[in-house]
Amino acid sequence: QVQLVESGGGLVQPGGSLRLSCAASGSIFSINSMAWYRQAPGKQRDFVATITAGGSTNYADAVKGRFTISRDNAKNTVYLQMNSLKPEDTAVYYCNADVIRSRYFTVSNTYWGQGTQVTVSP
């Protein structure tokens, strides 16, 4: 009943920038934390960044200082601004959200998007 749809991926040269978006829709009362993960070919899915409902952020060391996570609560959307991209940033990027679906039972469920490809190559 909840869908997360990522967009904004693509091909970019080293040193370039991309901005990813992830919009949540469906049966949503509120959203707690939202996050980005990434998975390179043959590798495990790794944490990239997270943001709480109040706007507190946390980043993986590999992207700290280059990536910025933000959110628009009115649109149920989380963003990932990626600057100074490196070839090692190449991966499928996945959106994650902890969603409260009902005001009457405020337990959250975790949802994942389908992923969007980011390729950093000359």
Biopython code that builds the backbone (N, CA, C, O; Angstrom):
import numpy as np
from Bio.PDB.StructureBuilder import StructureBuilder

atoms = [
    (1, "GLN", "N", (0.821, -1.221, 0.000)),
    (1, "GLN", "CA", (0.000, 0.000, 0.000)),
    (1, "GLN", "C", (0.847, 1.259, 0.000)),
    (1, "GLN", "O", (0.321, 2.357, -0.180)),
    (2, "VAL", "N", (2.139, 1.120, 0.197)),
    (2, "VAL", "CA", (3.071, 2.235, 0.152)),
    (2, "VAL", "C", (4.089, 1.976, -0.940)),
    (2, "VAL", "O", (4.664, 0.891, -1.022)),
    (3, "GLN", "N", (4.306, 2.964, -1.766)),
    (3, "GLN", "CA", (5.277, 2.873, -2.840)),
    (3, "GLN", "C", (6.316, 3.970, -2.713)),
    (3, "GLN", "O", (5.997, 5.109, -2.372)),
    (4, "LEU", "N", (7.556, 3.616, -2.988)),
    (4, "LEU", "CA", (8.645, 4.575, -3.075)),
    (4, "LEU", "C", (9.198, 4.515, -4.489)),
    (4, "LEU", "O", (9.545, 3.440, -4.979)),
    (5, "VAL", "N", (9.280, 5.657, -5.141)),
    (5, "VAL", "CA", (9.740, 5.711, -6.518)),
    (5, "VAL", "C", (10.918, 6.662, -6.615)),
    (5, "VAL", "O", (10.784, 7.858, -6.358)),
    (6, "GLU", "N", (12.082, 6.124, -6.990)),
    (6, "GLU", "CA", (13.279, 6.934, -7.158)),
    (6, "GLU", "C", (13.350, 7.481, -8.581)),
    (6, "GLU", "O", (12.815, 6.891, -9.519)),
    (7, "SER", "N", (14.018, 8.612, -8.716)),
    (7, "SER", "CA", (14.264, 9.194, -10.022)),
    (7, "SER", "C", (15.512, 10.063, -9.943)),
    (7, "SER", "O", (15.981, 10.397, -8.855)),
    (8, "GLY", "N", (16.042, 10.423, -11.102)),
    (8, "GLY", "CA", (17.174, 11.330, -11.158)),
    (8, "GLY", "C", (18.511, 10.687, -11.445)),
    (8, "GLY", "O", (19.509, 11.390, -11.598)),
    (9, "GLY", "N", (18.556, 9.374, -11.523)),
    (9, "GLY", "CA", (19.803, 8.707, -11.834)),
    (9, "GLY", "C", (20.191, 8.904, -13.286)),
    (9, "GLY", "O", (19.401, 9.388, -14.097)),
    (10, "GLY", "N", (21.419, 8.521, -13.602)),
    (10, "GLY", "CA", (21.893, 8.660, -14.961)),
    (10, "GLY", "C", (23.393, 8.532, -15.047)),
    (10, "GLY", "O", (24.051, 8.088, -14.106)),
    (11, "LEU", "N", (23.927, 8.927, -16.188)),
    (11, "LEU", "CA", (25.361, 8.881, -16.452)),
    (11, "LEU", "C", (25.959, 10.260, -16.260)),
    (11, "LEU", "O", (25.439, 11.249, -16.777)),
    (12, "VAL", "N", (27.051, 10.325, -15.517)),
    (12, "VAL", "CA", (27.720, 11.589, -15.259)),
    (12, "VAL", "C", (29.226, 11.360, -15.239)),
    (12, "VAL", "O", (29.692, 10.277, -14.884)),
    (13, "GLN", "N", (29.979, 12.381, -15.622)),
    (13, "GLN", "CA", (31.435, 12.293, -15.597)),
    (13, "GLN", "C", (31.975, 12.485, -14.187)),
    (13, "GLN", "O", (31.316, 13.113, -13.357)),
    (14, "PRO", "N", (33.157, 11.957, -13.902)),
    (14, "PRO", "CA", (33.771, 12.205, -12.591)),
    (14, "PRO", "C", (33.844, 13.694, -12.295)),
    (14, "PRO", "O", (34.184, 14.499, -13.162)),
    (15, "GLY", "N", (33.518, 14.048, -11.055)),
    (15, "GLY", "CA", (33.478, 15.443, -10.653)),
    (15, "GLY", "C", (32.137, 16.105, -10.872)),
    (15, "GLY", "O", (31.920, 17.229, -10.419)),
    (16, "GLY", "N", (31.238, 15.430, -11.556)),
    (16, "GLY", "CA", (29.926, 15.978, -11.831)),
    (16, "GLY", "C", (28.965, 15.801, -10.679)),
    (16, "GLY", "O", (29.331, 15.321, -9.607)),
    (17, "SER", "N", (27.717, 16.202, -10.922)),
    (17, "SER", "CA", (26.691, 16.172, -9.887)),
    (17, "SER", "C", (25.406, 15.559, -10.403)),
    (17, "SER", "O", (25.099, 15.632, -11.593)),
    (18, "LEU", "N", (24.663, 14.957, -9.500)),
    (18, "LEU", "CA", (23.330, 14.455, -9.763)),
    (18, "LEU", "C", (22.473, 14.691, -8.538)),
    (18, "LEU", "O", (22.977, 14.745, -7.416)),
    (19, "ARG", "N", (21.182, 14.830, -8.753)),
    (19, "ARG", "CA", (20.239, 14.961, -7.657)),
    (19, "ARG", "C", (19.180, 13.882, -7.782)),
    (19, "ARG", "O", (18.410, 13.865, -8.743)),
    (20, "LEU", "N", (19.142, 12.985, -6.811)),
    (20, "LEU", "CA", (18.165, 11.918, -6.785)),
    (20, "LEU", "C", (16.942, 12.336, -5.981)),
    (20, "LEU", "O", (17.050, 13.082, -5.008)),
    (21, "SER", "N", (15.788, 11.850, -6.394)),
    (21, "SER", "CA", (14.551, 12.088, -5.678)),
    (21, "SER", "C", (13.868, 10.761, -5.386)),
    (21, "SER", "O", (14.014, 9.798, -6.139)),
    (22, "CYS", "N", (13.129, 10.717, -4.297)),
    (22, "CYS", "CA", (12.344, 9.543, -3.955)),
    (22, "CYS", "C", (11.035, 10.014, -3.359)),
    (22, "CYS", "O", (11.015, 10.627, -2.292)),
    (23, "ALA", "N", (9.945, 9.729, -4.044)),
    (23, "ALA", "CA", (8.623, 10.138, -3.601)),
    (23, "ALA", "C", (7.854, 8.946, -3.050)),
    (23, "ALA", "O", (7.740, 7.910, -3.704)),
    (24, "ALA", "N", (7.332, 9.104, -1.849)),
    (24, "ALA", "CA", (6.511, 8.071, -1.227)),
    (24, "ALA", "C", (5.039, 8.370, -1.466)),
    (24, "ALA", "O", (4.611, 9.522, -1.393)),
    (25, "SER", "N", (4.276, 7.340, -1.749)),
    (25, "SER", "CA", (2.847, 7.507, -1.985)),
    (25, "SER", "C", (2.096, 6.289, -1.461)),
    (25, "SER", "O", (2.697, 5.252, -1.182)),
    (26, "GLY", "N", (0.777, 6.423, -1.330)),
    (26, "GLY", "CA", (-0.056, 5.337, -0.849)),
    (26, "GLY", "C", (-0.638, 5.641, 0.514)),
    (26, "GLY", "O", (-0.944, 6.791, 0.829)),
    (27, "SER", "N", (-0.790, 4.601, 1.323)),
    (27, "SER", "CA", (-1.385, 4.739, 2.651)),
    (27, "SER", "C", (-0.334, 5.234, 3.635)),
    (27, "SER", "O", (0.379, 4.444, 4.253)),
    (28, "ILE", "N", (-0.252, 6.537, 3.769)),
    (28, "ILE", "CA", (0.763, 7.169, 4.612)),
    (28, "ILE", "C", (0.104, 8.120, 5.585)),
    (28, "ILE", "O", (-0.614, 9.036, 5.185)),
    (29, "PHE", "N", (0.351, 7.898, 6.867)),
    (29, "PHE", "CA", (-0.048, 8.854, 7.879)),
    (29, "PHE", "C", (1.101, 9.814, 8.167)),
    (29, "PHE", "O", (0.915, 11.031, 8.206)),
    (30, "SER", "N", (2.272, 9.261, 8.366)),
    (30, "SER", "CA", (3.467, 10.059, 8.550)),
    (30, "SER", "C", (4.678, 9.192, 8.249)),
    (30, "SER", "O", (4.581, 7.965, 8.203)),
    (31, "ILE", "N", (5.814, 9.834, 8.047)),
    (31, "ILE", "CA", (7.054, 9.137, 7.758)),
    (31, "ILE", "C", (8.102, 9.527, 8.776)),
    (31, "ILE", "O", (8.351, 10.710, 9.009)),
    (32, "ASN", "N", (8.712, 8.530, 9.379)),
    (32, "ASN", "CA", (9.801, 8.793, 10.313)),
    (32, "ASN", "C", (11.087, 9.027, 9.518)),
    (32, "ASN", "O", (11.175, 9.994, 8.760)),
    (33, "SER", "N", (12.065, 8.172, 9.678)),
    (33, "SER", "CA", (13.321, 8.355, 8.960)),
    (33, "SER", "C", (13.195, 7.962, 7.498)),
    (33, "SER", "O", (12.429, 7.066, 7.145)),
    (34, "MET", "N", (13.957, 8.645, 6.653)),
    (34, "MET", "CA", (14.119, 8.277, 5.262)),
    (34, "MET", "C", (15.614, 8.152, 5.003)),
    (34, "MET", "O", (16.420, 8.822, 5.649)),
    (35, "ALA", "N", (15.979, 7.300, 4.067)),
    (35, "ALA", "CA", (17.391, 7.020, 3.870)),
    (35, "ALA", "C", (17.680, 6.636, 2.431)),
    (35, "ALA", "O", (16.780, 6.298, 1.663)),
    (36, "TRP", "N", (18.958, 6.697, 2.087)),
    (36, "TRP", "CA", (19.464, 6.225, 0.815)),
    (36, "TRP", "C", (20.499, 5.138, 1.053)),
    (36, "TRP", "O", (21.339, 5.247, 1.946)),
    (37, "TYR", "N", (20.429, 4.092, 0.247)),
    (37, "TYR", "CA", (21.410, 3.020, 0.217)),
    (37, "TYR", "C", (21.869, 2.851, -1.222)),
    (37, "TYR", "O", (21.227, 3.345, -2.148)),
    (38, "ARG", "N", (22.986, 2.150, -1.407)),
    (38, "ARG", "CA", (23.447, 1.880, -2.757)),
    (38, "ARG", "C", (24.074, 0.498, -2.837)),
    (38, "ARG", "O", (24.578, -0.040, -1.851)),
    (39, "GLN", "N", (24.027, -0.058, -4.039)),
    (39, "GLN", "CA", (24.561, -1.394, -4.259)),
    (39, "GLN", "C", (25.274, -1.430, -5.604)),
    (39, "GLN", "O", (24.655, -1.252, -6.653)),
    (40, "ALA", "N", (26.574, -1.659, -5.562)),
    (40, "ALA", "CA", (27.368, -1.808, -6.770)),
    (40, "ALA", "C", (27.300, -3.259, -7.240)),
    (40, "ALA", "O", (26.996, -4.149, -6.446)),
    (41, "PRO", "N", (27.578, -3.509, -8.524)),
    (41, "PRO", "CA", (27.537, -4.878, -9.039)),
    (41, "PRO", "C", (28.431, -5.816, -8.237)),
    (41, "PRO", "O", (29.607, -5.528, -8.019)),
    (42, "GLY", "N", (27.871, -6.931, -7.801)),
    (42, "GLY", "CA", (28.622, -7.914, -7.050)),
    (42, "GLY", "C", (28.900, -7.546, -5.613)),
    (42, "GLY", "O", (29.618, -8.269, -4.923)),
    (43, "LYS", "N", (28.349, -6.434, -5.140)),
    (43, "LYS", "CA", (28.590, -5.967, -3.782)),
    (43, "LYS", "C", (27.303, -5.963, -2.975)),
    (43, "LYS", "O", (26.207, -6.065, -3.525)),
    (44, "GLN", "N", (27.455, -5.846, -1.669)),
    (44, "GLN", "CA", (26.303, -5.755, -0.789)),
    (44, "GLN", "C", (25.699, -4.359, -0.837)),
    (44, "GLN", "O", (26.326, -3.410, -1.307)),
    (45, "ARG", "N", (24.485, -4.254, -0.348)),
    (45, "ARG", "CA", (23.835, -2.959, -0.272)),
    (45, "ARG", "C", (24.359, -2.196, 0.942)),
    (45, "ARG", "O", (24.306, -2.693, 2.067)),
    (46, "ASP", "N", (24.861, -0.993, 0.707)),
    (46, "ASP", "CA", (25.495, -0.197, 1.755)),
    (46, "ASP", "C", (24.694, 1.056, 2.067)),
    (46, "ASP", "O", (24.034, 1.633, 1.204)),
    (47, "PHE", "N", (24.773, 1.451, 3.313)),
    (47, "PHE", "CA", (24.158, 2.689, 3.772)),
    (47, "PHE", "C", (24.863, 3.896, 3.172)),
    (47, "PHE", "O", (26.088, 3.913, 3.059)),
    (48, "VAL", "N", (24.090, 4.902, 2.788)),
    (48, "VAL", "CA", (24.642, 6.135, 2.243)),
    (48, "VAL", "C", (24.332, 7.322, 3.146)),
    (48, "VAL", "O", (25.245, 8.018, 3.590)),
    (49, "ALA", "N", (23.054, 7.557, 3.422)),
    (49, "ALA", "CA", (22.655, 8.709, 4.226)),
    (49, "ALA", "C", (21.258, 8.498, 4.764)),
    (49, "ALA", "O", (20.465, 7.758, 4.181)),
    (50, "THR", "N", (20.955, 9.146, 5.873)),
    (50, "THR", "CA", (19.617, 9.078, 6.447)),
    (50, "THR", "C", (19.231, 10.439, 7.001)),
    (50, "THR", "O", (20.088, 11.256, 7.338)),
    (51, "ILE", "N", (17.933, 10.668, 7.090)),
    (51, "ILE", "CA", (17.410, 11.910, 7.639)),
    (51, "ILE", "C", (16.149, 11.600, 8.433)),
    (51, "ILE", "O", (15.281, 10.862, 7.967)),
    (52, "THR", "N", (16.051, 12.161, 9.628)),
    (52, "THR", "CA", (14.882, 11.952, 10.471)),
    (52, "THR", "C", (13.769, 12.901, 10.072)),
    (52, "THR", "O", (13.962, 13.799, 9.253)),
    (53, "ALA", "N", (12.594, 12.689, 10.665)),
    (53, "ALA", "CA", (11.464, 13.572, 10.400)),
    (53, "ALA", "C", (11.767, 15.004, 10.815)),
    (53, "ALA", "O", (11.252, 15.951, 10.222)),
    (54, "GLY", "N", (12.602, 15.156, 11.831)),
    (54, "GLY", "CA", (12.978, 16.476, 12.302)),
    (54, "GLY", "C", (14.124, 17.114, 11.555)),
    (54, "GLY", "O", (14.461, 18.270, 11.808)),
    (55, "GLY", "N", (14.736, 16.370, 10.628)),
    (55, "GLY", "CA", (15.782, 16.933, 9.807)),
    (55, "GLY", "C", (17.202, 16.594, 10.210)),
    (55, "GLY", "O", (18.144, 17.090, 9.592)),
    (56, "SER", "N", (17.388, 15.763, 11.228)),
    (56, "SER", "CA", (18.736, 15.341, 11.599)),
    (56, "SER", "C", (19.280, 14.374, 10.565)),
    (56, "SER", "O", (18.555, 13.498, 10.094)),
    (57, "THR", "N", (20.551, 14.522, 10.207)),
    (57, "THR", "CA", (21.144, 13.726, 9.139)),
    (57, "THR", "C", (22.337, 12.930, 9.618)),
    (57, "THR", "O", (22.960, 13.255, 10.628)),
    (58, "ASN", "N", (22.643, 11.880, 8.871)),
    (58, "ASN", "CA", (23.808, 11.057, 9.112)),
    (58, "ASN", "C", (24.294, 10.532, 7.771)),
    (58, "ASN", "O", (23.486, 10.208, 6.900)),
    (59, "TYR", "N", (25.615, 10.445, 7.598)),
    (59, "TYR", "CA", (26.206, 10.058, 6.330)),
    (59, "TYR", "C", (27.257, 8.982, 6.506)),
    (59, "TYR", "O", (27.938, 8.917, 7.529)),
    (60, "ALA", "N", (27.377, 8.143, 5.496)),
    (60, "ALA", "CA", (28.496, 7.228, 5.436)),
    (60, "ALA", "C", (29.779, 8.018, 5.207)),
    (60, "ALA", "O", (29.767, 9.052, 4.538)),
    (61, "ASP", "N", (30.883, 7.530, 5.763)),
    (61, "ASP", "CA", (32.152, 8.239, 5.624)),
    (61, "ASP", "C", (32.543, 8.455, 4.161)),
    (61, "ASP", "O", (33.144, 9.476, 3.824)),
    (62, "ALA", "N", (32.210, 7.513, 3.303)),
    (62, "ALA", "CA", (32.613, 7.584, 1.909)),
    (62, "ALA", "C", (31.976, 8.742, 1.156)),
    (62, "ALA", "O", (32.499, 9.170, 0.127)),
    (63, "VAL", "N", (30.854, 9.257, 1.655)),
    (63, "VAL", "CA", (30.156, 10.320, 0.941)),
    (63, "VAL", "C", (30.100, 11.620, 1.721)),
    (63, "VAL", "O", (29.624, 12.630, 1.203)),
    (64, "LYS", "N", (30.570, 11.612, 2.935)),
    (64, "LYS", "CA", (30.505, 12.793, 3.791)),
    (64, "LYS", "C", (31.253, 13.964, 3.154)),
    (64, "LYS", "O", (32.393, 13.823, 2.712)),
    (65, "GLY", "N", (30.599, 15.103, 3.117)),
    (65, "GLY", "CA", (31.180, 16.283, 2.512)),
    (65, "GLY", "C", (30.876, 16.434, 1.043)),
    (65, "GLY", "O", (31.075, 17.511, 0.481)),
    (66, "ARG", "N", (30.397, 15.378, 0.402)),
    (66, "ARG", "CA", (30.065, 15.415, -1.016)),
    (66, "ARG", "C", (28.577, 15.276, -1.283)),
    (66, "ARG", "O", (28.054, 15.878, -2.221)),
    (67, "PHE", "N", (27.887, 14.481, -0.458)),
    (67, "PHE", "CA", (26.456, 14.239, -0.633)),
    (67, "PHE", "C", (25.669, 14.981, 0.436)),
    (67, "PHE", "O", (26.149, 15.178, 1.552)),
    (68, "THR", "N", (24.462, 15.388, 0.086)),
    (68, "THR", "CA", (23.566, 16.039, 1.028)),
    (68, "THR", "C", (22.177, 15.432, 0.907)),
    (68, "THR", "O", (21.600, 15.397, -0.180)),
    (69, "ILE", "N", (21.644, 14.957, 2.021)),
    (69, "ILE", "CA", (20.296, 14.420, 2.039)),
    (69, "ILE", "C", (19.347, 15.482, 2.586)),
    (69, "ILE", "O", (19.692, 16.215, 3.514)),
    (70, "SER", "N", (18.164, 15.560, 2.012)),
    (70, "SER", "CA", (17.153, 16.502, 2.465)),
    (70, "SER", "C", (15.779, 15.906, 2.222)),
    (70, "SER", "O", (15.656, 14.872, 1.565)),
    (71, "ARG", "N", (14.749, 16.546, 2.745)),
    (71, "ARG", "CA", (13.398, 16.027, 2.548)),
    (71, "ARG", "C", (12.380, 17.151, 2.511)),
    (71, "ARG", "O", (12.594, 18.230, 3.063)),
    (72, "ASP", "N", (11.278, 16.874, 1.853)),
    (72, "ASP", "CA", (10.138, 17.768, 1.801)),
    (72, "ASP", "C", (8.970, 16.989, 2.383)),
    (72, "ASP", "O", (8.380, 16.147, 1.705)),
    (73, "ASN", "N", (8.638, 17.265, 3.623)),
    (73, "ASN", "CA", (7.600, 16.497, 4.310)),
    (73, "ASN", "C", (6.222, 16.665, 3.671)),
    (73, "ASN", "O", (5.418, 15.733, 3.674)),
    (74, "ALA", "N", (5.951, 17.836, 3.128)),
    (74, "ALA", "CA", (4.665, 18.074, 2.486)),
    (74, "ALA", "C", (4.488, 17.201, 1.251)),
    (74, "ALA", "O", (3.364, 16.853, 0.890)),
    (75, "LYS", "N", (5.594, 16.848, 0.603)),
    (75, "LYS", "CA", (5.553, 16.026, -0.599)),
    (75, "LYS", "C", (5.933, 14.577, -0.340)),
    (75, "LYS", "O", (5.950, 13.768, -1.269)),
    (76, "ASN", "N", (6.238, 14.236, 0.909)),
    (76, "ASN", "CA", (6.699, 12.884, 1.254)),
    (76, "ASN", "C", (7.857, 12.457, 0.359)),
    (76, "ASN", "O", (7.892, 11.335, -0.146)),
    (77, "THR", "N", (8.786, 13.357, 0.177)),
    (77, "THR", "CA", (9.886, 13.136, -0.751)),
    (77, "THR", "C", (11.226, 13.373, -0.069)),
    (77, "THR", "O", (11.384, 14.314, 0.709)),
    (78, "VAL", "N", (12.182, 12.512, -0.369)),
    (78, "VAL", "CA", (13.545, 12.659, 0.103)),
    (78, "VAL", "C", (14.454, 12.844, -1.105)),
    (78, "VAL", "O", (14.212, 12.276, -2.170)),
    (79, "TYR", "N", (15.501, 13.644, -0.929)),
    (79, "TYR", "CA", (16.433, 13.946, -2.004)),
    (79, "TYR", "C", (17.845, 13.571, -1.595)),
    (79, "TYR", "O", (18.170, 13.500, -0.410)),
    (80, "LEU", "N", (18.667, 13.336, -2.590)),
    (80, "LEU", "CA", (20.089, 13.131, -2.364)),
    (80, "LEU", "C", (20.854, 13.932, -3.407)),
    (80, "LEU", "O", (20.896, 13.565, -4.582)),
    (81, "GLN", "N", (21.453, 15.022, -2.969)),
    (81, "GLN", "CA", (22.295, 15.828, -3.835)),
    (81, "GLN", "C", (23.705, 15.253, -3.802)),
    (81, "GLN", "O", (24.330, 15.195, -2.743)),
    (82, "MET", "N", (24.201, 14.835, -4.942)),
    (82, "MET", "CA", (25.497, 14.188, -5.042)),
    (82, "MET", "C", (26.436, 15.075, -5.852)),
    (82, "MET", "O", (26.205, 15.315, -7.037)),
    (83, "ASN", "N", (27.485, 15.556, -5.214)),
    (83, "ASN", "CA", (28.479, 16.393, -5.861)),
    (83, "ASN", "C", (29.830, 15.697, -5.866)),
    (83, "ASN", "O", (30.049, 14.730, -5.135)),
    (84, "SER", "N", (30.731, 16.199, -6.698)),
    (84, "SER", "CA", (32.086, 15.646, -6.799)),
    (84, "SER", "C", (32.065, 14.136, -6.943)),
    (84, "SER", "O", (32.777, 13.422, -6.237)),
    (85, "LEU", "N", (31.252, 13.662, -7.852)),
    (85, "LEU", "CA", (31.056, 12.225, -8.006)),
    (85, "LEU", "C", (32.327, 11.530, -8.488)),
    (85, "LEU", "O", (33.095, 12.071, -9.284)),
    (86, "LYS", "N", (32.520, 10.332, -7.986)),
    (86, "LYS", "CA", (33.666, 9.499, -8.310)),
    (86, "LYS", "C", (33.198, 8.206, -8.961)),
    (86, "LYS", "O", (32.054, 7.798, -8.762)),
    (87, "PRO", "N", (34.061, 7.552, -9.737)),
    (87, "PRO", "CA", (33.671, 6.266, -10.329)),
    (87, "PRO", "C", (33.197, 5.251, -9.296)),
    (87, "PRO", "O", (32.312, 4.447, -9.587)),
    (88, "GLU", "N", (33.766, 5.275, -8.104)),
    (88, "GLU", "CA", (33.363, 4.347, -7.068)),
    (88, "GLU", "C", (31.970, 4.621, -6.511)),
    (88, "GLU", "O", (31.446, 3.820, -5.737)),
    (89, "ASP", "N", (31.367, 5.741, -6.895)),
    (89, "ASP", "CA", (29.984, 6.014, -6.523)),
    (89, "ASP", "C", (28.992, 5.292, -7.432)),
    (89, "ASP", "O", (27.790, 5.297, -7.165)),
    (90, "THR", "N", (29.480, 4.681, -8.488)),
    (90, "THR", "CA", (28.618, 3.958, -9.415)),
    (90, "THR", "C", (27.897, 2.828, -8.696)),
    (90, "THR", "O", (28.531, 1.966, -8.087)),
    (91, "ALA", "N", (26.578, 2.834, -8.770)),
    (91, "ALA", "CA", (25.763, 1.837, -8.080)),
    (91, "ALA", "C", (24.298, 2.075, -8.405)),
    (91, "ALA", "O", (23.932, 3.091, -8.997)),
    (92, "VAL", "N", (23.475, 1.128, -8.011)),
    (92, "VAL", "CA", (22.042, 1.354, -7.973)),
    (92, "VAL", "C", (21.714, 1.957, -6.617)),
    (92, "VAL", "O", (22.060, 1.393, -5.579)),
    (93, "TYR", "N", (21.058, 3.085, -6.627)),
    (93, "TYR", "CA", (20.716, 3.788, -5.401)),
    (93, "TYR", "C", (19.270, 3.518, -5.033)),
    (93, "TYR", "O", (18.367, 3.670, -5.856)),
    (94, "TYR", "N", (19.056, 3.111, -3.775)),
    (94, "TYR", "CA", (17.744, 2.728, -3.293)),
    (94, "TYR", "C", (17.266, 3.668, -2.194)),
    (94, "TYR", "O", (18.034, 4.057, -1.314)),
    (95, "CYS", "N", (16.011, 4.019, -2.258)),
    (95, "CYS", "CA", (15.366, 4.822, -1.237)),
    (95, "CYS", "C", (14.736, 3.915, -0.190)),
    (95, "CYS", "O", (14.231, 2.839, -0.509)),
    (96, "ASN", "N", (14.771, 4.354, 1.047)),
    (96, "ASN", "CA", (14.195, 3.615, 2.157)),
    (96, "ASN", "C", (13.413, 4.575, 3.040)),
    (96, "ASN", "O", (13.823, 5.720, 3.233)),
    (97, "ALA", "N", (12.286, 4.113, 3.579)),
    (97, "ALA", "CA", (11.485, 4.959, 4.461)),
    (97, "ALA", "C", (10.773, 4.131, 5.513)),
    (97, "ALA", "O", (10.278, 3.039, 5.233)),
    (98, "ASP", "N", (10.727, 4.664, 6.728)),
    (98, "ASP", "CA", (9.928, 4.094, 7.806)),
    (98, "ASP", "C", (8.610, 4.844, 7.841)),
    (98, "ASP", "O", (8.571, 6.035, 8.150)),
    (99, "VAL", "N", (7.526, 4.138, 7.521)),
    (99, "VAL", "CA", (6.228, 4.761, 7.300)),
    (99, "VAL", "C", (5.229, 4.322, 8.353)),
    (99, "VAL", "O", (5.083, 3.130, 8.623)),
    (100, "ILE", "N", (4.539, 5.290, 8.951)),
    (100, "ILE", "CA", (3.388, 5.020, 9.804)),
    (100, "ILE", "C", (2.150, 5.152, 8.937)),
    (100, "ILE", "O", (1.896, 6.214, 8.369)),
    (101, "ARG", "N", (1.389, 4.095, 8.834)),
    (101, "ARG", "CA", (0.259, 4.049, 7.908)),
    (101, "ARG", "C", (-1.077, 4.421, 8.531)),
    (101, "ARG", "O", (-2.036, 4.693, 7.808)),
    (102, "SER", "N", (-1.163, 4.438, 9.858)),
    (102, "SER", "CA", (-2.440, 4.714, 10.518)),
    (102, "SER", "C", (-2.242, 5.527, 11.781)),
    (102, "SER", "O", (-1.296, 5.302, 12.535)),
    (103, "ARG", "N", (-3.134, 6.468, 12.004)),
    (103, "ARG", "CA", (-3.106, 7.258, 13.231)),
    (103, "ARG", "C", (-3.546, 6.445, 14.432)),
    (103, "ARG", "O", (-3.315, 6.850, 15.572)),
    (104, "TYR", "N", (-4.177, 5.302, 14.194)),
    (104, "TYR", "CA", (-4.715, 4.474, 15.261)),
    (104, "TYR", "C", (-3.757, 3.389, 15.732)),
    (104, "TYR", "O", (-3.959, 2.801, 16.794)),
    (105, "PHE", "N", (-2.741, 3.126, 14.969)),
    (105, "PHE", "CA", (-1.755, 2.115, 15.322)),
    (105, "PHE", "C", (-0.414, 2.586, 14.776)),
    (105, "PHE", "O", (-0.052, 2.309, 13.633)),
    (106, "THR", "N", (0.299, 3.294, 15.611)),
    (106, "THR", "CA", (1.462, 4.041, 15.144)),
    (106, "THR", "C", (2.760, 3.241, 15.171)),
    (106, "THR", "O", (3.773, 3.712, 15.688)),
    (107, "VAL", "N", (2.730, 2.056, 14.623)),
    (107, "VAL", "CA", (3.936, 1.286, 14.402)),
    (107, "VAL", "C", (4.378, 1.524, 12.959)),
    (107, "VAL", "O", (3.546, 1.597, 12.054)),
    (108, "SER", "N", (5.666, 1.642, 12.751)),
    (108, "SER", "CA", (6.170, 1.920, 11.418)),
    (108, "SER", "C", (6.581, 0.651, 10.683)),
    (108, "SER", "O", (6.949, -0.349, 11.298)),
    (109, "ASN", "N", (6.510, 0.712, 9.362)),
    (109, "ASN", "CA", (6.975, -0.351, 8.492)),
    (109, "ASN", "C", (8.021, 0.217, 7.545)),
    (109, "ASN", "O", (7.958, 1.382, 7.150)),
    (110, "THR", "N", (8.976, -0.620, 7.192)),
    (110, "THR", "CA", (10.050, -0.207, 6.315)),
    (110, "THR", "C", (9.731, -0.563, 4.869)),
    (110, "THR", "O", (9.319, -1.685, 4.574)),
    (111, "TYR", "N", (9.925, 0.396, 3.973)),
    (111, "TYR", "CA", (9.669, 0.204, 2.554)),
    (111, "TYR", "C", (10.899, 0.586, 1.742)),
    (111, "TYR", "O", (11.700, 1.428, 2.148)),
    (112, "TRP", "N", (11.026, -0.051, 0.594)),
    (112, "TRP", "CA", (12.142, 0.189, -0.319)),
    (112, "TRP", "C", (11.634, 0.577, -1.692)),
    (112, "TRP", "O", (10.596, 0.091, -2.141)),
    (113, "GLY", "N", (12.367, 1.450, -2.354)),
    (113, "GLY", "CA", (12.087, 1.771, -3.739)),
    (113, "GLY", "C", (12.702, 0.749, -4.668)),
    (113, "GLY", "O", (13.360, -0.192, -4.224)),
    (114, "GLN", "N", (12.487, 0.934, -5.957)),
    (114, "GLN", "CA", (12.967, -0.016, -6.956)),
    (114, "GLN", "C", (14.419, 0.219, -7.350)),
    (114, "GLN", "O", (15.040, -0.644, -7.970)),
    (115, "GLY", "N", (14.956, 1.360, -7.000)),
    (115, "GLY", "CA", (16.329, 1.692, -7.310)),
    (115, "GLY", "C", (16.467, 2.515, -8.575)),
    (115, "GLY", "O", (15.658, 2.404, -9.496)),
    (116, "THR", "N", (17.495, 3.338, -8.610)),
    (116, "THR", "CA", (17.822, 4.115, -9.798)),
    (116, "THR", "C", (19.326, 4.035, -10.033)),
    (116, "THR", "O", (20.115, 4.159, -9.096)),
    (117, "GLN", "N", (19.714, 3.828, -11.276)),
    (117, "GLN", "CA", (21.114, 3.611, -11.620)),
    (117, "GLN", "C", (21.871, 4.922, -11.693)),
    (117, "GLN", "O", (21.431, 5.872, -12.340)),
    (118, "VAL", "N", (23.011, 4.966, -11.024)),
    (118, "VAL", "CA", (23.946, 6.080, -11.117)),
    (118, "VAL", "C", (25.263, 5.534, -11.645)),
    (118, "VAL", "O", (25.859, 4.642, -11.042)),
    (119, "THR", "N", (25.710, 6.069, -12.765)),
    (119, "THR", "CA", (26.963, 5.637, -13.365)),
    (119, "THR", "C", (27.885, 6.832, -13.505)),
    (119, "THR", "O", (27.529, 7.829, -14.134)),
    (120, "VAL", "N", (29.069, 6.733, -12.919)),
    (120, "VAL", "CA", (30.069, 7.790, -12.982)),
    (120, "VAL", "C", (31.228, 7.272, -13.819)),
    (120, "VAL", "O", (31.965, 6.385, -13.389)),
    (121, "SER", "N", (31.384, 7.818, -14.992)),
    (121, "SER", "CA", (32.377, 7.315, -15.931)),
    (121, "SER", "C", (32.793, 8.411, -16.899)),
    (121, "SER", "O", (31.971, 9.233, -17.302)),
    (122, "PRO", "N", (34.087, 8.425, -17.278)),
    (122, "PRO", "CA", (34.524, 9.383, -18.294)),
    (122, "PRO", "C", (33.994, 9.046, -19.672)),
    (122, "PRO", "O", (34.276, 9.761, -20.634)),
]
sb = StructureBuilder()
sb.init_structure("model")
sb.init_model(0)
sb.init_chain("A")
sb.init_seg("    ")
for serial, (resi, resn, name, xyz) in enumerate(atoms, 1):
    if name == "N":
        sb.init_residue(resn, " ", resi, " ")
    sb.init_atom(name, np.array(xyz, "f"), 0.0, 1.0, " ", f" {name:<3s}", serial, name[0])
structure = sb.get_structure()
